[in-house]
């Protein structure tokens, strides 16, 4: 059973690989004069759905967040299909670790919650139902409280 699951996961991953942007696609995107044009060009690729909910006015942060969410969903889908793969799970957790790093860094620098939020994308946490823990860490009043929440 495990062998057929791995074959299916490999086929799924290979299928996703076929939808990646080519060097030419990247060149076209790089030639965009502004973010409106960039979004229009992305919508002409296989990543159209990933940026479909990005609202105007476009910001580099909102575009990156939408694409990171799409990537997290893709990694989650492949990891789920493959079953208990330590390497795929570790690769998926890099999204969550990145968010926790941003939160802890913001707390150390005593940044307001609103500023920290702009750098955090909870898509990966939502997929594994850990969003509430990360939100609690985000709204904690200081670094010590954040660490206490994450240590539970």
Secondary structure, 3 states (H helix, E strand, C coil): CHHHHHHHHHHHHHHHHCCCCCHHHHHHHHCCCCHHHHHHHHCCCCCHHHHCCCCCCCCHHHHHHHHHHHHHHHHHHHHHHHCCCHHHHHHHHHHHHHHHHHHHHHHHCCCCHHHHHCCCCCHHHHHCCCHHHHHHHHHCCCHHHHHHHHHC
